[in-house]
Amino acid sequence: MQHALTQEDARLVEGLRAGDEAAFAALMRTYGPGMLRVAQIYVSSRSVAEEVVQEAWLGVLKGIDRFEGRSSLKTWLFRIVANTAKTRGVREARSVPFSSLADDENDATVPADRFLGDQERFPGHWAVPPHSWAGVPESRLLAKETMDVVRREIERLPAAQRAVLELRDVEGLSATEVCNALDVTETNGRVLLHRARAKVRAALEEYLA
Amino acid sequence: MRLDRELACREVVELVTAYLEDDLDAAARERFEEHLVFCDGCENYVEQMRTTIRLTGSVEDELPAELEAKLLEAFRGWRAS
C-alpha cells in the first residue's frame, strides 16, 4: 500500500494508528497552522475555525485506519479540513460557493499604466519597468517587517485566491494536490494562483521601493 | 498553452505563472525565455516573482497554545476509547 507516501509520512501514519502521541504532536505542529488558515477561509470567525480544526483532527483519527495512501498525507489532511470547514460554513449559512469565486476578476495583474500605450513605438512594453531585487540584502527580505507585508497581503486576498496561495506557496503542495484538496480545476487553480501571487509581488514591490 | 507571435511585456506578466508552474508548451516556453534575454524589465519581474514565492513559503505560524492543548486532549481521549 501507500505508494504516494514518503517514508516519513508512512512512519507517521503507523504512529497514529498505534496511538503514538509524538507522531500526533509532530503532525499537528507541522500541518495544524496551515489547516487553521484553510478553515478560516470558509467560516466566519477564528473561534469557529478552531472548532473546525478540532473536528477535522477527530475525522483524521477516525479515518486513519482506512487511509490508503493514494494521496500524500498532507493532501489528505488538507482535504479533510477543507471539507469539514465547507460543511460548517453551510451550516453557518455563510458559505460562498467556492466555484463562484473562481474568476471574478478580469483585470490584468499589472496596472495598464506600467506599460506603453498602443500609440507608442513599442506598445505593451514596460513604461515603468520593475527593478531588480538582487541588491536587496537577504536580511531585509526576511526581516519581520517584510514578512508582515507578505502576511497582510495574503490576508487581504479573496477567499479562493488565498486558499490556493496558502496551499501551494505557504504549505508547498503541488498544483495538482491543491486542486484536489480544494476541488477546483487545474485551470482555475492556476488563474487563482496567478492573481494571488501578482498581488503579493505588487505589495512587496511597493514596500521595497 | 501556445503562443503565435512576439510577446509584449504586458503579455509576459500574464504568462509568468504558467511559466513558473511549467504549464507552457515547449515552443511557448522558448518564446517566453527569448523575451527575457533582451528584456531587463521582464527578467526582473520574473525574478521578483520567484522571490515573492520564496518569501511566501517562509511565512510561519504556530498553533495557539490553547488549541494545541485541546487537540492533544482530544487525541488522548481517542486513544483511550
Interface residues (C-beta under 8 A of the other chain):
Chain A: G19 E21 F24 A25 M28 R29 G32 P33 G34 L36 R37 E50 V53 Q54 W57 L58 L61 K62 A108 T109 V110 A112 F115 F122 P123 G124 H125 W126 P129 P130 H131 S132 W133 A134 L141 L142 T146 M147 V150 R151 I154 L165 D169 V170 G172 A175 R190 L193 H194 R197 A198 V200 R201 L204 E205
Chain B: A8 C9 R10 E11 V13 E14 V16 T17 A18 E21 D23 C39 D40 G41 C42 E43 N44 Y45 E47 Q48 M49 T51 T52 I53 L55 T56 G57 S58 V59 E60 D61 E62 L63 P64 L67 E68 K70 L71 L72 A74 F75 R76 W78 R79
